[in-house]
Amino acid sequence: MTTSVIIRNIVGIFLLWGISCTEAVVPSEHESGNADIIVYGGTSAAIIAAVEGVQSGKSVIVVSPDKHLGGMTSGGLGFTDTGNKAVIGGLSRDFYHRLWQHYNTDEAWKWQARSEYGNKGQGTPAIDGENRTMWIFEPHVAEAVYEDLVRDFHLQVDRDEWLDREQGVQKENGRIISIRTLSGKTYTGKMFIDATYEGDLMAAAGVPYDVGRESEDTYGEEWNGVQTGVLHHGHWFKTDISPYKIPGDPSSGLVYGVSAAYPGDKGAGDDKVQAYCFRTCMTNHEANRLPFPRPEGYDSTKYELLGRVFDAGWKEWFNKFDLIPNHKTDTNNHGPFSSDNIGMNYDYPEASYERRKEIIAEHEQYQKGLLYYVANDPRVPDDIQTEMQTWGLAKDEFIDNGNWPHQIYVRESRRMIGDFVMTENELLKRRETPRPVGMGSYTMDSHNVQRYIKPDGYVQNEGDIGVSTNGPYSISYGSLIPKKEDCENLLVPVCVSSSHIAYGSIRMEPVFMILGQSAAAAAGLAIDKDIAVQDVDYEELKSDLLAKGQVLIAD
């Protein structure tokens, strides 16, 4: 079967489902705090899981620490990392269809004529009329789609509710009975889904997990662990740049962002995580442009390395100003020194809520300062600065947060050690994946993890990896569930059971939505049979997922 046939079949299934979804039976009003399925999180996976739960006839409560729904999909990541779009099915594909419906109206094009939009996608056009999908979009539009899903499926979403991570999970006989939030609310359910980027419910429930990189020997992988000397993408120093305040003088101290610690032996494991940033939405359309503000506490010396990179002739500053509709961008990290605040997030996965807020604030100040620096500092080359001054934050995005994204890009946090661990060996098809419940296809991608001093005395970045999976791969049901002895009624579609390098591909937003639907479908079957999630009959789950348009294996 060809890719185009797969897409047509998926779209056909979706269209049939779309006709009937408005007639879906909505569960009767249930007591607040008590439902068949409790979904913890406000991410894209959380909302899709909730929709699947309702469509399966189950009562669902979304307990969301976030006020804004959709996580990174509505938080600035509008230039979707898709890989092979043919393997994005089910409710995930429905989401991108709903975006297409929006952009198929004249009202959607406020600042730009549709005919003027470049429509450049990744493999297929951003506006894929043939398959009725839209893959590149504005943040507020994505958030509106999630709010539409909440309205259309009458979802109960309790926002700004934060799990009590110390004493808020009640377990009996290997099952979660209830969770309690810091506000004092208690939510009782039959099944629980942790759809957060951090895996807080999973961790509080006593399920084992990893943080950082395994060694290459842990799972017999080539691309895990420390990657000193590996130079992928363009996110490394291509010229000799001194890390010292006075170039060449170690006694002068290090400039901001450089570690004096030994980076580790190649292939060795560590507890460090890849860098975070914000995916900023910029515009050069004057009527909608807010000049980059000077952040409180701005310190130009934090960007000394970037000044030296500019001095060396680097001209790639604008290479990841990826265009989305209405003269806006999804701007991502690019080059040796950019929006990734390398090495400043290691404690985030395990940190308290208060410490996480501090880390997020530090990243926001760093990145706002970076933008202000390039637009205003005399160190920046004239041609780059002149163009940068034509850009600014989009006034009509994130309007209740100073036009700054409400979600930091948590590229990786905790990863469950579950019933089955996905590794590069499954992604590269060296081994068959058991019990597939969805597919991924994006490059195994890790951003830089640390910035260190090489033996020759110059600075270098480490950890950036980009390895093709050579086509789509299946993701195992076992990676969504803990081992039975750890918990019998929890599913984890975001902090999945995976090695660091395999997670580098799995961690894409379309895949999180795919896995969110599959997790909720499995939860529904477990409820119907009154069994543990580990005992769900795979053939029954497979049949259910295929009927709902999920793609489980490649031809």
N, C-alpha and C positions, 0 to 999 in steps of 0.2 A: 504494500500500500504506500503511495507516495505521500510526501508531506502535505501537498495541497488537498489530497483526499482526506487525510487525517483532520485537517483544519475544517473542511466542509462538513465532515461528520460531527465534529465537536460543535460547530455553529448550528447545525441542524438540531442536535440534541438541545442546545441552549435555547433555540427559538421555540421549540416545543415546550420546554420548561417555562420559558418566559410568558407563554400564553396562559399557563395554568397557575403561575406563582401568585397572581393577584387574587386567586380563588383559594389560596392555601388556608387550611383551617388553623386559626390562631388559638393556642391554648387559652382556656378560661383564666380569669384573673386568679392569681395565686397569692398566697400570703407573702407579704414582704419578707425577704430574707430566707425564703424556703423555695427551692426549685429542684427539678430533676438534675439539671446541669448548672453548676456555678463556674462561670468563666472569669478568671482573674486577669485583668489587663485591658488596655484600651487600644492595642495595636491593630494593624490590619488583620492579623490572624485571629484576634479576639472577636472582632465584629463578624467576620466570615464564619467562625465557629458557632457563634450565637445564631446566625441566620440558618445554618445547617441544622442546629438543634431544634429550632422552631419548625422548620420544614419537615423534620422527622416526627413532629407531633409531641415534642418534649417541652416542658416549661424550662425557661432559661433566665438567669440573672447575670448580667455583666457587671462585675465589681471592678471599676476602673479607677486607678490612681490618677489617671489623666483626665483633664477637663476637655481636651481636644481629642477626637477619635481618629485613628488611622496610623498612629506612629509616624514612621519615616515617610510613608506614602503620601500623607498629607503634611508632612513636616519639611518639605523641600526637595525630596527625592522624586522629582517629576520626570527626569530623563531615565526611564525605567531600565534597570539591568535585567534584560530578559533572556539572553541566550536564544535558544530555539523556541519561538513562540508557539509552534505547533503542539508542544507538550504542555502548554498552559491551558487547562480545561476547567470544567465545573464552575463553581462560584467565583473563582479567581478570574476566569475569562469573562464571566458576567460583569464583574467590576469594570473591566476595560471596555466592555460593550456599553455600559452606562456612561462612561466618559465619552465614547464615540457619539452617543445620542446627544450629549450636551454640546459637543463641538460641531455637531451637524446643524445647529441653529445659528441664525444670524446674530442673536443676542450674545452669544459666547465670545464674539470677536469685537471687544470694546475698543482696544487700542491698535488693532491691526486687522486688515482685511484677510479673510481666510486665504484668498488667492495669493497673498504676499508671503504666507508662511512657507518656509523652506521644505517642511514635511520630510525632514531627514530622520529616519529611524535607524535601527540596528538590525539589518537583514531584511526588514520589511518597512514600509513607510510608517511614520508616526501616526498618520491618519490612514488606517487600512480599511478603505471602503468596501473592498471585496469581502472581507471577513467581519466587517462591522465592529471594529475595535480601534481604540485610541491608546497609544502607548506612551505618549509624552504630553504632559499636562501641567496646569498650574496648581499650586498647593491648595488654594481655597476651593477649587473645583473638586479635588479629591476628597477634601473634608466634607463638602456638601453631599457627595455620593454616599459616604458612610452615614451621614445624618439621614439621607433618604432611606437607606436600609433600615435604620432604627425606626423610622416612621412607618415604612411599608410593612415591616414584620412585627410591629408593636413590641419592640424589644425593651425590656426593662434594663436601663443602664444607670447604675448608681455611680456618679462621678466624684472625683476627689476623695475616694475611699482607699486608704493605704493599709495594707496588711500589717497587723501586729506581728512582726517577724520573730519576736522573742517568745510570746506565749499565745499567739493567735491561731494556732492550728491544733485542733483536737482530733486525735487518732485513736481508734479502737480496733484491735484485732487486724492490724495492717491496712485499715481503711481510714480515709479522712472523713470525719463526721461533720465538721463545721469549720469555718474560718471566721476570725473576728478582726475587725479593722480598728485603727487607732481611734476612730470616733465612737467606738463601743458597739457598733452594729455587728450582729452575728448572722452568718449565712450558712444554712444547712442544705446539703444536697446529697444526691446519690452518686454523682460523678463530678469531678473537678478537672478543669483545664487551666494550666498555667500558660498564658499567652503573653507574658511579659518578655522584654528583652533581657532582663536580669535574672530570671528564674527564681524569684524570691519565694514563691509558694512551694516550688519544688524543694528548695533548700530548707525551708522551715519545716517541711514535712519529713525531713530526714533522709531524702533521696541523695545518694552520692553523686558527685559531679567533679569536673575538672575546671581549672582556671589556668590559662596560659597555654604553652605549647608542650606537647609530649615530645619525647626524643624520637628520632627516626626509628629506633629499635622497638619502641613500645608496641606499635602495630605493623612493623615491617614496611615503613613508608620511606619514600625518597625525599619528600618535600616538607617534612615536619621538622620541628626543632629550630635552632639558631641557623641562620642562613648567611653568615658572613661570607663575602666574596661573590654572592649570587646577585646579579644586577639585571633585574627584570623591569619592564615598563621604563619610565624615564625619571623615576623618583629617587635619584641618587646624585651625588656630587660628581660631575664629569670632569671637573678641573680641581687642582689642588687648592683647597681652601683651609686656612688656618683656623683652629677652634679657639684660639687665645685672644684675650682682649687686645693685647698688643701682638699683632701677627708674628708668629715665630718665637714668642717669649712665654714659655710655660709658667714662669713666675708671676705673670700678670693676671693669671686666673682665666677661667673659661667664660666664653660668651654664653648667653642664654640658650638653653635647649641641648647642650652637649653634656654627656655623662663621662666622667673619668673612669668609670667601672669597666672591667674587662667584659666584653660582650658575650663571652661563652664560646665553647668549642662548637664548630659546625656540626649540626645534627643533634646537639644536646638539648634536653628539655629545659624549660624555665617557667616561671609564674608570671611572665609579662604578657600583656595583651596589646593587640594592634591599636594604632592611634585612632582617636575620635576627632570629629569636627562637626560643624553645622553645614548642611547643604543650603547655602544662601540663595535667596531669590532676588536677583538684581534686574535692573532695567536701565536702558539708555534712552527711553522715551521720556522726554522732558516733563510732560504733563503728569507723569506718574512716578517721577524720580525724586528720592530723598537723598541728598548728598550724604556720604558716609560720615556718621557722627564721630567726634573725638570722644572715646570712652573715658569714664572716670578712672583715674590712676594710670593713664596712658604713659608708656615708657618706651621711647623709640629704640633704646638699646636692646630690647628684646628681639629686634629684627636686624641686628648687625650682620648675621650670617646671610640674610637675603641681600643686604647691601653689597656684600662681598661677591655674591653670586651675580648680581647685576653688573658689578665692576668687571667681572670676568667675561662679560658679553652675553649672558643668558637672555634670551628674547621670547621665552615661551609662556609668559605670565598669563596670557589670555586663552591658552589652549583648552582649558576646561570650563569655559563660559558656554556651557551647552544650552542651545536655544530651545525654549519652550514657547507656547503661543503667547501672543500679545506683547511682543518685544521684551520678553523676560528670559531669565536664565535659571538653570539649576547649576550653580557653580560649585565645583568639587575641588578637592586637593589636586595639585599638579606640580611636579618638579621636586627639587631637593629640599626646598623650604617653602612651605605653603600653609594651607589652612589646617592640616593635621598637626595637632599639638603633641608632638612625639614624646613619649615617655612620661606624660603628665596624668595618666589615667590608670596606673597599675592597681591602685587600691579600690577603684570604682566598683568592681563586681561584688566585693564583700563588704563595702563601706556601709555605714549607717545612712539613713535618709539625709541627715544633716550634712555629713561629709560629702555625699553625692551632690547635694546642692552647691557646696563649695567648689567641687570639681567642675560642675557645669558652669558656674559663674566664672571660674578661672579660664575655662575654654572660651566662653563668650567674650570676656575682656581681651584675651589674646587675639581672637579672630577679628573682632571689631577694630582692635589696634592695628592689626595687619592691613586691613583695608584702608584705614585712615593713613597709615604710613605710606602706602604706595600712591595714594592720591595727593599727599601733601608734603612728604619729606624731601628736602633738596638733594638727598643722596640718590634718589630714584632717577633713572635716565629720563630726559625730557619727553621722548616720544612715548614711552610707557606711561608716564605720569599724565601727559596731556590726554591720552585716550582714557585712562582710568578716571579722570575727572568728568568724563561724559557719562559715567555709570554711577549708580546709587542703589539703595534699597527700594524695592517696589512698595509704593504707598498703600496699595490695596491688598497686600498680603500680610498676614499675622498682625492685623490691625490692633489687637488687644495686647500685643507684646512688643511694642515699639518697632514693628515691622521686622522683627527678628524671629527665626524659627522657634517654635515651642518645643521641639524635640531634638536633643543632641543625637548624633549618629553613633549609637552603641553598636559598633560593627561586630563585637564579640564580647561576651561576658562569661557567665557560667555555661558549661555544657554538661548535660546529664550523662552519667554512665549508666545506661539502661539495659534493656533486654537484648539489644543489638547495637553495636557501635559502627556507624558508617565511617569508612576510611577512604583514602585515595585509591585503595585497591578496588573498591566497588565502583567509584566514580570513573576510574580508568578501565573498567570492565575486565580487570584481571580476575575478579571473582564475581560470581553471580550474587545478586541481591535478593535475599529471601523476602517473601510477603510484601511486594511493592504496593504502596498506597499513594504514589505521586511521583513526579519526575522533576529533576533539575537539569540544567545544561550549561550554566554560566561557567566561565573560567574559574579554576581554583585560585582565589584572589585574596591575598592578605596585604594590608597596608603596612607601612613601616612600624617597627616595634621599638627601636631604640636608635639613638644617634651617639656614636662613639668615636674614639680617637684611634686611628690605624697605627700600626707600628712605625710608619714613616712620619707620624706626627700631624697628619692631616685628618680632617673630619670626614666621616662617612655615615650613611644611614644603613640600617639592617632590618630585614624582615619583609620587605616588599617582594611578593611572589605573584606570578601570573602564569599558570600552567593550564593549557587546554585540556578539557575532559574528552576531547575527540568525539563529540556528539552527546546526546542526552543520556542520562543514567537514571535508574530507578532508586527510590528512597524507601527503606524498609519500615513496615509497621513497627517492628521492634525498636526502632530509633525514637519512636514517639512515646514509649511506655517504659516505666521503671521495671526492674526485676521484680518478680512477684513478691519476694520476701521484703522488698522495700516499700511498696505501696500498691494496692490492688485497684484503686479507683481514681488514678491520676493520669492525665495525658499531657504531654509537653511538646507542642508543635513549633516552638521558636527556639528554646534552648535545648535542641534535640541532642540525642546521644550520638556524638560525632567527634572525630579527631579535629584538631585545630585546622589542618589544611583542608580536610573535606568540608568543614563548616564554612570555609572561605568561598565555596560555591553554593552550598545549601542556603546561605544566609540572605538570599535575595527576596525582596518583598512579594513577588508573585508566588514564589515557592512557599513562603510563610502562609499565604492565603490558601494555597492548595493543601498544605498540611493541617491548617486549622479546620478546613472542611472534613478532611479524612479523620481527624481526631474526634470531632463531634459525631460523625457518623458511627464510629466505633463505640463511642460513649453511649449512643442510643441503642445499639445492639446489645451492649453489656447490660443496660437497664432492662431491656425487654426480656432477657434471659436470666436476669438476676445473678450475673457472674462477674468475675474479675476481668479487667481489660485484657489481661494476659491470656484469658481463656476464650476470647471472641473467636468464632470460627472464621478463618481467613477467607475461605471460599464464599461465605455469605457476605462478608465485608467487601470483597472484591466485586461481587455481582452488584451490590448496592452502589459502589463508587462508579463503576462503569455505566450504570443506568443514569447516574447523575452527571455524566460527561467528563469524569476524571480520566486522565491518561496515565496508565500505570507502567507500560513497557513500550519501547520503541520497536519499530519494524526491523 
